[in-house]
Amino acid sequence: MSAAEIANRHFAAAMAEVKAAGESPDSLCRSLLGLIVSAYLETRSVADVQSELRFVADNCDPDTDFAFMRP
């Protein structure tokens, strides 16, 4: 099983659990993002983590092609 498959499985379970608890999915996502950033900072520089987050933010529009994609 790939890392992406494991992450998807756990994320789906967490979303189902937060929904069942009547909590906000946004709150769960913020909490997970904080945990991810903390884990990144254990092995990566602040600038590297910022670059990773900036890339994700800059490319999160599903209707826009990535800058490196060919037409």
PQR file of N, CA, C, O and H, with PARSE charges and radii, in Angstrom:
ATOM      1  N   MET A   1       0.857  -1.175   0.000 -0.4000 1.5000
ATOM      2  CA  MET A   1       0.000   0.000   0.000 -0.0000 2.0000
ATOM      3  C   MET A   1       0.903   1.239   0.000  0.5500 1.7000
ATOM      4  O   MET A   1       1.883   1.301   0.743 -0.5500 1.4000
ATOM      5  N   SER A   2       0.569   2.208  -0.828 -0.4000 1.5000
ATOM      6  CA  SER A   2       1.376   3.426  -0.944 -0.0000 2.0000
ATOM      7  C   SER A   2       1.076   4.391   0.203  0.5500 1.7000
ATOM      8  O   SER A   2       0.062   4.274   0.891 -0.5500 1.4000
ATOM      9  H   SER A   2      -0.227   2.158  -1.431  0.4000 1.0000
ATOM     10  N   ALA A   3       1.985   5.344   0.385 -0.4000 1.5000
ATOM     11  CA  ALA A   3       1.779   6.375   1.411 -0.0000 2.0000
ATOM     12  C   ALA A   3       0.511   7.175   1.126  0.5500 1.7000
ATOM     13  O   ALA A   3      -0.221   7.532   2.049 -0.5500 1.4000
ATOM     14  H   ALA A   3       2.809   5.439  -0.175  0.4000 1.0000
ATOM     15  N   ALA A   4       0.252   7.456  -0.150 -0.4000 1.5000
ATOM     16  CA  ALA A   4      -0.959   8.210  -0.509 -0.0000 2.0000
ATOM     17  C   ALA A   4      -2.217   7.423  -0.160  0.5500 1.7000
ATOM     18  O   ALA A   4      -3.191   7.999   0.324 -0.5500 1.4000
ATOM     19  H   ALA A   4       0.847   7.166  -0.900  0.4000 1.0000
ATOM     20  N   GLU A   5      -2.207   6.134  -0.397 -0.4000 1.5000
ATOM     21  CA  GLU A   5      -3.372   5.305  -0.061 -0.0000 2.0000
ATOM     22  C   GLU A   5      -3.591   5.256   1.445  0.5500 1.7000
ATOM     23  O   GLU A   5      -4.728   5.314   1.913 -0.5500 1.4000
ATOM     24  H   GLU A   5      -1.415   5.666  -0.790  0.4000 1.0000
ATOM     25  N   ILE A   6      -2.512   5.149   2.197 -0.4000 1.5000
ATOM     26  CA  ILE A   6      -2.622   5.136   3.664 -0.0000 2.0000
ATOM     27  C   ILE A   6      -3.177   6.477   4.150  0.5500 1.7000
ATOM     28  O   ILE A   6      -4.076   6.511   4.990 -0.5500 1.4000
ATOM     29  H   ILE A   6      -1.588   5.101   1.816  0.4000 1.0000
ATOM     30  N   ALA A   7      -2.641   7.578   3.620 -0.4000 1.5000
ATOM     31  CA  ALA A   7      -3.116   8.910   4.019 -0.0000 2.0000
ATOM     32  C   ALA A   7      -4.585   9.088   3.675  0.5500 1.7000
ATOM     33  O   ALA A   7      -5.350   9.603   4.489 -0.5500 1.4000
ATOM     34  H   ALA A   7      -1.911   7.550   2.937  0.4000 1.0000
ATOM     35  N   ASN A   8      -4.991   8.670   2.482 -0.4000 1.5000
ATOM     36  CA  ASN A   8      -6.400   8.793   2.074 -0.0000 2.0000
ATOM     37  C   ASN A   8      -7.314   8.001   2.992  0.5500 1.7000
ATOM     38  O   ASN A   8      -8.385   8.477   3.369 -0.5500 1.4000
ATOM     39  H   ASN A   8      -4.369   8.251   1.820  0.4000 1.0000
ATOM     40  N   ARG A   9      -6.898   6.796   3.353 -0.4000 1.5000
ATOM     41  CA  ARG A   9      -7.714   5.950   4.231 -0.0000 2.0000
ATOM     42  C   ARG A   9      -7.890   6.606   5.599  0.5500 1.7000
ATOM     43  O   ARG A   9      -9.000   6.643   6.130 -0.5500 1.4000
ATOM     44  H   ARG A   9      -6.028   6.409   3.047  0.4000 1.0000
ATOM     45  N   HIS A  10      -6.817   7.116   6.165 -0.4000 1.5000
ATOM     46  CA  HIS A  10      -6.896   7.734   7.489 -0.0000 2.0000
ATOM     47  C   HIS A  10      -7.650   9.067   7.449  0.5500 1.7000
ATOM     48  O   HIS A  10      -8.390   9.399   8.376 -0.5500 1.4000
ATOM     49  H   HIS A  10      -5.915   7.086   5.734  0.4000 1.0000
ATOM     50  N   PHE A  11      -7.457   9.817   6.378 -0.4000 1.5000
ATOM     51  CA  PHE A  11      -8.179  11.087   6.248 -0.0000 2.0000
ATOM     52  C   PHE A  11      -9.681  10.839   6.138  0.5500 1.7000
ATOM     53  O   PHE A  11     -10.469  11.532   6.782 -0.5500 1.4000
ATOM     54  H   PHE A  11      -6.856   9.547   5.626  0.4000 1.0000
ATOM     55  N   ALA A  12     -10.081   9.868   5.338 -0.4000 1.5000
ATOM     56  CA  ALA A  12     -11.506   9.543   5.195 -0.0000 2.0000
ATOM     57  C   ALA A  12     -12.091   9.113   6.541  0.5500 1.7000
ATOM     58  O   ALA A  12     -13.209   9.496   6.885 -0.5500 1.4000
ATOM     59  H   ALA A  12      -9.441   9.305   4.815  0.4000 1.0000
ATOM     60  N   ALA A  13     -11.342   8.324   7.294 -0.4000 1.5000
ATOM     61  CA  ALA A  13     -11.820   7.881   8.608 -0.0000 2.0000
ATOM     62  C   ALA A  13     -11.946   9.064   9.566  0.5500 1.7000
ATOM     63  O   ALA A  13     -12.911   9.142  10.327 -0.5500 1.4000
ATOM     64  H   ALA A  13     -10.434   8.012   7.014  0.4000 1.0000
ATOM     65  N   ALA A  14     -10.986   9.980   9.537 -0.4000 1.5000
ATOM     66  CA  ALA A  14     -11.041  11.154  10.406 -0.0000 2.0000
ATOM     67  C   ALA A  14     -12.214  12.053  10.031  0.5500 1.7000
ATOM     68  O   ALA A  14     -12.893  12.586  10.908 -0.5500 1.4000
ATOM     69  H   ALA A  14     -10.202   9.917   8.919  0.4000 1.0000
ATOM     70  N   MET A  15     -12.456  12.224   8.734 -0.4000 1.5000
ATOM     71  CA  MET A  15     -13.593  13.042   8.306 -0.0000 2.0000
ATOM     72  C   MET A  15     -14.911  12.408   8.737  0.5500 1.7000
ATOM     73  O   MET A  15     -15.819  13.115   9.176 -0.5500 1.4000
ATOM     74  H   MET A  15     -11.904  11.791   8.021  0.4000 1.0000
ATOM     75  N   ALA A  16     -15.028  11.106   8.621 -0.4000 1.5000
ATOM     76  CA  ALA A  16     -16.245  10.423   9.063 -0.0000 2.0000
ATOM     77  C   ALA A  16     -16.427  10.568  10.571  0.5500 1.7000
ATOM     78  O   ALA A  16     -17.543  10.776  11.047 -0.5500 1.4000
ATOM     79  H   ALA A  16     -14.291  10.532   8.265  0.4000 1.0000
ATOM     80  N   GLU A  17     -15.337  10.458  11.316 -0.4000 1.5000
ATOM     81  CA  GLU A  17     -15.415  10.577  12.772 -0.0000 2.0000
ATOM     82  C   GLU A  17     -15.790  11.992  13.201  0.5500 1.7000
ATOM     83  O   GLU A  17     -16.590  12.168  14.120 -0.5500 1.4000
ATOM     84  H   GLU A  17     -14.430  10.289  10.929  0.4000 1.0000
ATOM     85  N   VAL A  18     -15.216  13.006  12.542 -0.4000 1.5000
ATOM     86  CA  VAL A  18     -15.540  14.383  12.908 -0.0000 2.0000
ATOM     87  C   VAL A  18     -16.994  14.699  12.563  0.5500 1.7000
ATOM     88  O   VAL A  18     -17.662  15.430  13.295 -0.5500 1.4000
ATOM     89  H   VAL A  18     -14.566  12.863  11.796  0.4000 1.0000
ATOM     90  N   LYS A  19     -17.481  14.155  11.459 -0.4000 1.5000
ATOM     91  CA  LYS A  19     -18.882  14.356  11.084 -0.0000 2.0000
ATOM     92  C   LYS A  19     -19.806  13.692  12.106  0.5500 1.7000
ATOM     93  O   LYS A  19     -20.812  14.278  12.506 -0.5500 1.4000
ATOM     94  H   LYS A  19     -16.939  13.562  10.865  0.4000 1.0000
ATOM     95  N   ALA A  20     -19.470  12.481  12.524 -0.4000 1.5000
ATOM     96  CA  ALA A  20     -20.280  11.755  13.508 -0.0000 2.0000
ATOM     97  C   ALA A  20     -20.288  12.471  14.857  0.5500 1.7000
ATOM     98  O   ALA A  20     -21.267  12.395  15.600 -0.5500 1.4000
ATOM     99  H   ALA A  20     -18.653  12.005  12.199  0.4000 1.0000
ATOM    100  N   ALA A  21     -19.196  13.166  15.169 -0.4000 1.5000
ATOM    101  CA  ALA A  21     -19.103  13.887  16.439 -0.0000 2.0000
ATOM    102  C   ALA A  21     -19.750  15.263  16.363  0.5500 1.7000
ATOM    103  O   ALA A  21     -19.824  15.978  17.363 -0.5500 1.4000
ATOM    104  H   ALA A  21     -18.401  13.227  14.566  0.4000 1.0000
ATOM    105  N   GLY A  22     -20.222  15.635  15.167 -0.4000 1.5000
ATOM    106  CA  GLY A  22     -20.857  16.932  15.009 -0.0000 2.0000
ATOM    107  C   GLY A  22     -19.873  18.091  15.035  0.5500 1.7000
ATOM    108  O   GLY A  22     -20.253  19.231  15.301 -0.5500 1.4000
ATOM    109  H   GLY A  22     -20.163  15.055  14.355  0.4000 1.0000
ATOM    110  N   GLU A  23     -18.620  17.799  14.760 -0.4000 1.5000
ATOM    111  CA  GLU A  23     -17.583  18.830  14.745 -0.0000 2.0000
ATOM    112  C   GLU A  23     -17.367  19.345  13.327  0.5500 1.7000
ATOM    113  O   GLU A  23     -17.872  18.772  12.362 -0.5500 1.4000
ATOM    114  H   GLU A  23     -18.311  16.873  14.543  0.4000 1.0000
ATOM    115  N   SER A  24     -16.625  20.412  13.217 -0.4000 1.5000
ATOM    116  CA  SER A  24     -16.370  21.055  11.940 -0.0000 2.0000
ATOM    117  C   SER A  24     -15.253  20.356  11.165  0.5500 1.7000
ATOM    118  O   SER A  24     -14.164  20.155  11.703 -0.5500 1.4000
ATOM    119  H   SER A  24     -16.214  20.877  14.001  0.4000 1.0000
ATOM    120  N   PRO A  25     -15.509  19.984   9.909 -0.5600 1.5000
ATOM    121  CA  PRO A  25     -14.437  19.429   9.076  0.2800 2.0000
ATOM    122  C   PRO A  25     -13.289  20.429   8.904  0.5500 1.7000
ATOM    123  O   PRO A  25     -12.132  20.020   8.815 -0.5500 1.4000
ATOM    124  N   ASP A  26     -13.591  21.733   8.857 -0.4000 1.5000
ATOM    125  CA  ASP A  26     -12.533  22.742   8.747 -0.0000 2.0000
ATOM    126  C   ASP A  26     -11.606  22.699   9.953  0.5500 1.7000
ATOM    127  O   ASP A  26     -10.392  22.850   9.820 -0.5500 1.4000
ATOM    128  H   ASP A  26     -14.532  22.065   8.930  0.4000 1.0000
ATOM    129  N   SER A  27     -12.187  22.493  11.127 -0.4000 1.5000
ATOM    130  CA  SER A  27     -11.381  22.411  12.342 -0.0000 2.0000
ATOM    131  C   SER A  27     -10.448  21.210  12.285  0.5500 1.7000
ATOM    132  O   SER A  27      -9.286  21.302  12.680 -0.5500 1.4000
ATOM    133  H   SER A  27     -13.174  22.370  11.235  0.4000 1.0000
ATOM    134  N   LEU A  28     -10.948  20.098  11.800 -0.4000 1.5000
ATOM    135  CA  LEU A  28     -10.118  18.904  11.645 -0.0000 2.0000
ATOM    136  C   LEU A  28      -8.980  19.173  10.671  0.5500 1.7000
ATOM    137  O   LEU A  28      -7.833  18.813  10.938 -0.5500 1.4000
ATOM    138  H   LEU A  28     -11.892  20.022  11.479  0.4000 1.0000
ATOM    139  N   CYS A  29      -9.289  19.799   9.552 -0.4000 1.5000
ATOM    140  CA  CYS A  29      -8.266  20.076   8.544 -0.0000 2.0000
ATOM    141  C   CYS A  29      -7.196  21.011   9.087  0.5500 1.7000
ATOM    142  O   CYS A  29      -6.010  20.807   8.829 -0.5500 1.4000
ATOM    143  H   CYS A  29     -10.221  20.091   9.335  0.4000 1.0000
ATOM    144  N   ARG A  30      -7.602  22.043   9.843 -0.4000 1.5000
ATOM    145  CA  ARG A  30      -6.627  22.946  10.455 -0.0000 2.0000
ATOM    146  C   ARG A  30      -5.742  22.184  11.438  0.5500 1.7000
ATOM    147  O   ARG A  30      -4.531  22.396  11.482 -0.5500 1.4000
ATOM    148  H   ARG A  30      -8.565  22.208  10.053  0.4000 1.0000
ATOM    149  N   SER A  31      -6.344  21.305  12.216 -0.4000 1.5000
ATOM    150  CA  SER A  31      -5.575  20.523  13.179 -0.0000 2.0000
ATOM    151  C   SER A  31      -4.578  19.604  12.478  0.5500 1.7000
ATOM    152  O   SER A  31      -3.422  19.500  12.890 -0.5500 1.4000
ATOM    153  H   SER A  31      -7.328  21.132  12.180  0.4000 1.0000
ATOM    154  N   LEU A  32      -5.033  18.940  11.418 -0.4000 1.5000
ATOM    155  CA  LEU A  32      -4.145  18.057  10.670 -0.0000 2.0000
ATOM    156  C   LEU A  32      -3.022  18.845  10.004  0.5500 1.7000
ATOM    157  O   LEU A  32      -1.874  18.401   9.990 -0.5500 1.4000
ATOM    158  H   LEU A  32      -5.972  19.024  11.084  0.4000 1.0000
ATOM    159  N   LEU A  33      -3.345  20.003   9.457 -0.4000 1.5000
ATOM    160  CA  LEU A  33      -2.323  20.827   8.822 -0.0000 2.0000
ATOM    161  C   LEU A  33      -1.255  21.236   9.840  0.5500 1.7000
ATOM    162  O   LEU A  33      -0.062  21.222   9.537 -0.5500 1.4000
ATOM    163  H   LEU A  33      -4.278  20.364   9.468  0.4000 1.0000
ATOM    164  N   GLY A  34      -1.688  21.596  11.033 -0.4000 1.5000
ATOM    165  CA  GLY A  34      -0.741  21.937  12.092 -0.0000 2.0000
ATOM    166  C   GLY A  34       0.161  20.771  12.441  0.5500 1.7000
ATOM    167  O   GLY A  34       1.362  20.948  12.648 -0.5500 1.4000
ATOM    168  H   GLY A  34      -2.657  21.608  11.279  0.4000 1.0000
ATOM    169  N   LEU A  35      -0.417  19.570  12.507 -0.4000 1.5000
ATOM    170  CA  LEU A  35       0.383  18.378  12.794 -0.0000 2.0000
ATOM    171  C   LEU A  35       1.368  18.087  11.671  0.5500 1.7000
ATOM    172  O   LEU A  35       2.505  17.689  11.924 -0.5500 1.4000
ATOM    173  H   LEU A  35      -1.392  19.426  12.339  0.4000 1.0000
ATOM    174  N   ILE A  36       0.936  18.283  10.442 -0.4000 1.5000
ATOM    175  CA  ILE A  36       1.798  18.053   9.288 -0.0000 2.0000
ATOM    176  C   ILE A  36       2.968  19.028   9.292  0.5500 1.7000
ATOM    177  O   ILE A  36       4.114  18.635   9.074 -0.5500 1.4000
ATOM    178  H   ILE A  36       0.013  18.606  10.236  0.4000 1.0000
ATOM    179  N   VAL A  37       2.674  20.302   9.539 -0.4000 1.5000
ATOM    180  CA  VAL A  37       3.743  21.302   9.581 -0.0000 2.0000
ATOM    181  C   VAL A  37       4.734  20.959  10.695  0.5500 1.7000
ATOM    182  O   VAL A  37       5.945  21.052  10.495 -0.5500 1.4000
ATOM    183  H   VAL A  37       1.743  20.622   9.716  0.4000 1.0000
ATOM    184  N   SER A  38       4.237  20.571  11.847 -0.4000 1.5000
ATOM    185  CA  SER A  38       5.123  20.189  12.950 -0.0000 2.0000
ATOM    186  C   SER A  38       6.005  19.002  12.573  0.5500 1.7000
ATOM    187  O   SER A  38       7.192  18.980  12.898 -0.5500 1.4000
ATOM    188  H   SER A  38       3.254  20.496  12.010  0.4000 1.0000
ATOM    189  N   ALA A  39       5.430  18.020  11.892 -0.4000 1.5000
ATOM    190  CA  ALA A  39       6.206  16.857  11.466 -0.0000 2.0000
ATOM    191  C   ALA A  39       7.255  17.254  10.437  0.5500 1.7000
ATOM    192  O   ALA A  39       8.393  16.787  10.497 -0.5500 1.4000
ATOM    193  H   ALA A  39       4.466  18.038  11.627  0.4000 1.0000
ATOM    194  N   TYR A  40       6.883  18.110   9.497 -0.4000 1.5000
ATOM    195  CA  TYR A  40       7.846  18.607   8.507 -0.0000 2.0000
ATOM    196  C   TYR A  40       9.022  19.308   9.199  0.5500 1.7000
ATOM    197  O   TYR A  40      10.178  19.092   8.835 -0.5500 1.4000
ATOM    198  H   TYR A  40       5.959  18.489   9.449  0.4000 1.0000
ATOM    199  N   LEU A  41       8.724  20.143  10.192 -0.4000 1.5000
ATOM    200  CA  LEU A  41       9.765  20.931  10.851 -0.0000 2.0000
ATOM    201  C   LEU A  41      10.746  20.075  11.641  0.5500 1.7000
ATOM    202  O   LEU A  41      11.798  20.568  12.048 -0.5500 1.4000
ATOM    203  H   LEU A  41       7.785  20.319  10.488  0.4000 1.0000
ATOM    204  N   GLU A  42      10.425  18.810  11.866 -0.4000 1.5000
ATOM    205  CA  GLU A  42      11.357  17.910  12.542 -0.0000 2.0000
ATOM    206  C   GLU A  42      12.550  17.574  11.651  0.5500 1.7000
ATOM    207  O   GLU A  42      13.628  17.246  12.149 -0.5500 1.4000
ATOM    208  H   GLU A  42       9.571  18.410  11.536  0.4000 1.0000
ATOM    209  N   THR A  43      12.356  17.656  10.332 -0.4000 1.5000
ATOM    210  CA  THR A  43      13.424  17.247   9.418 -0.0000 2.0000
ATOM    211  C   THR A  43      13.724  18.265   8.319  0.5500 1.7000
ATOM    212  O   THR A  43      14.668  18.084   7.550 -0.5500 1.4000
ATOM    213  H   THR A  43      11.481  17.922   9.928  0.4000 1.0000
ATOM    214  N   ARG A  44      12.936  19.326   8.240 -0.4000 1.5000
ATOM    215  CA  ARG A  44      13.100  20.306   7.172 -0.0000 2.0000
ATOM    216  C   ARG A  44      13.222  21.707   7.751  0.5500 1.7000
ATOM    217  O   ARG A  44      12.768  21.969   8.865 -0.5500 1.4000
ATOM    218  H   ARG A  44      12.170  19.473   8.864  0.4000 1.0000
ATOM    219  N   SER A  45      13.831  22.598   6.998 -0.4000 1.5000
ATOM    220  CA  SER A  45      13.969  23.982   7.449 -0.0000 2.0000
ATOM    221  C   SER A  45      12.633  24.717   7.327  0.5500 1.7000
ATOM    222  O   SER A  45      11.735  24.300   6.596 -0.5500 1.4000
ATOM    223  H   SER A  45      14.200  22.386   6.093  0.4000 1.0000
ATOM    224  N   VAL A  46      12.536  25.815   8.062 -0.4000 1.5000
ATOM    225  CA  VAL A  46      11.323  26.635   7.998 -0.0000 2.0000
ATOM    226  C   VAL A  46      11.100  27.109   6.565  0.5500 1.7000
ATOM    227  O   VAL A  46       9.976  27.057   6.066 -0.5500 1.4000
ATOM    228  H   VAL A  46      13.266  26.153   8.656  0.4000 1.0000
ATOM    229  N   ALA A  47      12.151  27.569   5.903 -0.4000 1.5000
ATOM    230  CA  ALA A  47      12.029  28.054   4.527 -0.0000 2.0000
ATOM    231  C   ALA A  47      11.534  26.948   3.593  0.5500 1.7000
ATOM    232  O   ALA A  47      10.729  27.206   2.698 -0.5500 1.4000
ATOM    233  H   ALA A  47      13.064  27.612   6.308  0.4000 1.0000
ATOM    234  N   ASP A  48      12.007  25.730   3.798 -0.4000 1.5000
ATOM    235  CA  ASP A  48      11.577  24.604   2.961 -0.0000 2.0000
ATOM    236  C   ASP A  48      10.103  24.290   3.181  0.5500 1.7000
ATOM    237  O   ASP A  48       9.373  24.030   2.225 -0.5500 1.4000
ATOM    238  H   ASP A  48      12.661  25.520   4.525  0.4000 1.0000
ATOM    239  N   VAL A  49       9.666  24.314   4.432 -0.4000 1.5000
ATOM    240  CA  VAL A  49       8.253  24.051   4.740 -0.0000 2.0000
ATOM    241  C   VAL A  49       7.388  25.166   4.161  0.5500 1.7000
ATOM    242  O   VAL A  49       6.324  24.896   3.604 -0.5500 1.4000
ATOM    243  H   VAL A  49      10.260  24.525   5.209  0.4000 1.0000
ATOM    244  N   GLN A  50       7.830  26.403   4.286 -0.4000 1.5000
ATOM    245  CA  GLN A  50       7.090  27.521   3.714 -0.0000 2.0000
ATOM    246  C   GLN A  50       6.976  27.373   2.199  0.5500 1.7000
ATOM    247  O   GLN A  50       5.923  27.640   1.622 -0.5500 1.4000
ATOM    248  H   GLN A  50       8.695  26.622   4.738  0.4000 1.0000
ATOM    249  N   SER A  51       8.059  26.949   1.561 -0.4000 1.5000
ATOM    250  CA  SER A  51       8.049  26.741   0.113 -0.0000 2.0000
ATOM    251  C   SER A  51       7.059  25.651  -0.280  0.5500 1.7000
ATOM    252  O   SER A  51       6.329  25.789  -1.262 -0.5500 1.4000
ATOM    253  H   SER A  51       8.915  26.732   2.030  0.4000 1.0000
ATOM    254  N   GLU A  52       7.038  24.573   0.488 -0.4000 1.5000
ATOM    255  CA  GLU A  52       6.100  23.464   0.232 -0.0000 2.0000
ATOM    256  C   GLU A  52       4.657  23.944   0.349  0.5500 1.7000
ATOM    257  O   GLU A  52       3.827  23.638  -0.507 -0.5500 1.4000
ATOM    258  H   GLU A  52       7.630  24.461   1.286  0.4000 1.0000
ATOM    259  N   LEU A  53       4.359  24.692   1.400 -0.4000 1.5000
ATOM    260  CA  LEU A  53       3.004  25.199   1.614 -0.0000 2.0000
ATOM    261  C   LEU A  53       2.617  26.222   0.550  0.5500 1.7000
ATOM    262  O   LEU A  53       1.476  26.244   0.089 -0.5500 1.4000
ATOM    263  H   LEU A  53       5.033  24.941   2.095  0.4000 1.0000
ATOM    264  N   ARG A  54       3.566  27.065   0.163 -0.4000 1.5000
ATOM    265  CA  ARG A  54       3.310  28.059  -0.879 -0.0000 2.0000
ATOM    266  C   ARG A  54       2.988  27.377  -2.208  0.5500 1.7000
ATOM    267  O   ARG A  54       2.087  27.810  -2.927 -0.5500 1.4000
ATOM    268  H   ARG A  54       4.493  27.047   0.537  0.4000 1.0000
ATOM    269  N   PHE A  55       3.725  26.305  -2.538 -0.4000 1.5000
ATOM    270  CA  PHE A  55       3.461  25.565  -3.767 -0.0000 2.0000
ATOM    271  C   PHE A  55       2.038  25.002  -3.757  0.5500 1.7000
ATOM    272  O   PHE A  55       1.314  25.115  -4.746 -0.5500 1.4000
ATOM    273  H   PHE A  55       4.456  25.952  -1.954  0.4000 1.0000
ATOM    274  N   VAL A  56       1.647  24.401  -2.646 -0.4000 1.5000
ATOM    275  CA  VAL A  56       0.299  23.834  -2.537 -0.0000 2.0000
ATOM    276  C   VAL A  56      -0.745  24.937  -2.668  0.5500 1.7000
ATOM    277  O   VAL A  56      -1.730  24.779  -3.388 -0.5500 1.4000
ATOM    278  H   VAL A  56       2.236  24.309  -1.843  0.4000 1.0000
ATOM    279  N   ALA A  57      -0.532  26.049  -1.976 -0.4000 1.5000
ATOM    280  CA  ALA A  57      -1.491  27.163  -2.028 -0.0000 2.0000
ATOM    281  C   ALA A  57      -1.585  27.750  -3.426  0.5500 1.7000
ATOM    282  O   ALA A  57      -2.676  28.070  -3.898 -0.5500 1.4000
ATOM    283  H   ALA A  57       0.269  26.178  -1.391  0.4000 1.0000
ATOM    284  N   ASP A  58      -0.443  27.891  -4.088 -0.4000 1.5000
ATOM    285  CA  ASP A  58      -0.430  28.478  -5.426 -0.0000 2.0000
ATOM    286  C   ASP A  58      -1.055  27.567  -6.478  0.5500 1.7000
ATOM    287  O   ASP A  58      -1.441  28.030  -7.551 -0.5500 1.4000
ATOM    288  H   ASP A  58       0.444  27.631  -3.704  0.4000 1.0000
ATOM    289  N   ASN A  59      -1.155  26.289  -6.177 -0.4000 1.5000
ATOM    290  CA  ASN A  59      -1.636  25.328  -7.163 -0.0000 2.0000
ATOM    291  C   ASN A  59      -2.872  24.562  -6.707  0.5500 1.7000
ATOM    292  O   ASN A  59      -3.093  23.431  -7.140 -0.5500 1.4000
ATOM    293  H   ASN A  59      -0.841  25.913  -5.305  0.4000 1.0000
ATOM    294  N   CYS A  60      -3.676  25.163  -5.843 -0.4000 1.5000
ATOM    295  CA  CYS A  60      -4.836  24.448  -5.307 -0.0000 2.0000
ATOM    296  C   CYS A  60      -6.110  24.627  -6.126  0.5500 1.7000
ATOM    297  O   CYS A  60      -7.111  23.971  -5.839 -0.5500 1.4000
ATOM    298  H   CYS A  60      -3.497  26.082  -5.492  0.4000 1.0000
ATOM    299  N   ASP A  61      -6.103  25.490  -7.129 -0.4000 1.5000
ATOM    300  CA  ASP A  61      -7.287  25.695  -7.968 -0.0000 2.0000
ATOM    301  C   ASP A  61      -7.398  24.537  -8.961  0.5500 1.7000
ATOM    302  O   ASP A  61      -6.558  24.406  -9.851 -0.5500 1.4000
ATOM    303  H   ASP A  61      -5.289  26.023  -7.362  0.4000 1.0000
ATOM    304  N   PRO A  62      -8.431  23.692  -8.817 -0.5600 1.5000
ATOM    305  CA  PRO A  62      -8.541  22.530  -9.706  0.2800 2.0000
ATOM    306  C   PRO A  62      -8.831  22.895 -11.158  0.5500 1.7000
ATOM    307  O   PRO A  62      -8.687  22.055 -12.047 -0.5500 1.4000
ATOM    308  N   ASP A  63      -9.237  24.141 -11.407 -0.4000 1.5000
ATOM    309  CA  ASP A  63      -9.552  24.573 -12.772 -0.0000 2.0000
ATOM    310  C   ASP A  63      -8.367  25.230 -13.476  0.5500 1.7000
ATOM    311  O   ASP A  63      -8.491  25.681 -14.615 -0.5500 1.4000
ATOM    312  H   ASP A  63      -9.354  24.823 -10.685  0.4000 1.0000
ATOM    313  N   THR A  64      -7.225  25.283 -12.805 -0.4000 1.5000
ATOM    314  CA  THR A  64      -6.043  25.904 -13.382 -0.0000 2.0000
ATOM    315  C   THR A  64      -4.957  24.851 -13.552  0.5500 1.7000
ATOM    316  O   THR A  64      -4.679  24.073 -12.638 -0.5500 1.4000
ATOM    317  H   THR A  64      -7.124  24.916 -11.880  0.4000 1.0000
ATOM    318  N   ASP A  65      -4.351  24.837 -14.727 -0.4000 1.5000
ATOM    319  CA  ASP A  65      -3.247  23.917 -14.973 -0.0000 2.0000
ATOM    320  C   ASP A  65      -2.027  24.356 -14.181  0.5500 1.7000
ATOM    321  O   ASP A  65      -1.841  25.542 -13.909 -0.5500 1.4000
ATOM    322  H   ASP A  65      -4.576  25.469 -15.468  0.4000 1.0000
ATOM    323  N   PHE A  66      -1.194  23.381 -13.811 -0.4000 1.5000
ATOM    324  CA  PHE A  66       0.078  23.707 -13.189 -0.0000 2.0000
ATOM    325  C   PHE A  66       0.940  24.441 -14.210  0.5500 1.7000
ATOM    326  O   PHE A  66       0.842  24.182 -15.409 -0.5500 1.4000
ATOM    327  H   PHE A  66      -1.345  22.417 -14.032  0.4000 1.0000
ATOM    328  N   ALA A  67       1.772  25.343 -13.743 -0.4000 1.5000
ATOM    329  CA  ALA A  67       2.610  26.136 -14.634 -0.0000 2.0000
ATOM    330  C   ALA A  67       3.547  25.270 -15.458  0.5500 1.7000
ATOM    331  O   ALA A  67       3.934  25.665 -16.557 -0.5500 1.4000
ATOM    332  H   ALA A  67       1.852  25.554 -12.769  0.4000 1.0000
ATOM    333  N   PHE A  68       3.921  24.100 -14.957 -0.4000 1.5000
ATOM    334  CA  PHE A  68       4.860  23.248 -15.665 -0.0000 2.0000
ATOM    335  C   PHE A  68       4.178  22.266 -16.611  0.5500 1.7000
ATOM    336  O   PHE A  68       4.857  21.463 -17.252 -0.5500 1.4000
ATOM    337  H   PHE A  68       3.607  23.779 -14.063  0.4000 1.0000
ATOM    338  N   MET A  69       2.843  22.314 -16.712 -0.4000 1.5000
ATOM    339  CA  MET A  69       2.113  21.398 -17.585 -0.0000 2.0000
ATOM    340  C   MET A  69       2.127  21.913 -19.024  0.5500 1.7000
ATOM    341  O   MET A  69       2.038  23.114 -19.278 -0.5500 1.4000
ATOM    342  H   MET A  69       2.293  22.967 -16.191  0.4000 1.0000
ATOM    343  N   ARG A  70       2.239  20.986 -19.936 -0.4000 1.5000
ATOM    344  CA  ARG A  70       2.172  21.365 -21.340 -0.0000 2.0000
ATOM    345  C   ARG A  70       0.722  21.406 -21.789  0.5500 1.7000
ATOM    346  O   ARG A  70      -0.115  20.672 -21.263 -0.5500 1.4000
ATOM    347  H   ARG A  70       2.311  20.010 -19.730  0.4000 1.0000
ATOM    348  N   PRO A  71       0.415  22.277 -22.776 -0.5600 1.5000
ATOM    349  CA  PRO A  71      -0.972  22.363 -23.269  0.2800 2.0000
ATOM    350  C   PRO A  71      -1.411  21.099 -23.991  0.5500 1.7000
ATOM    351  O   PRO A  71      -2.546  21.019 -24.461 -0.5500 1.4000
TER
END
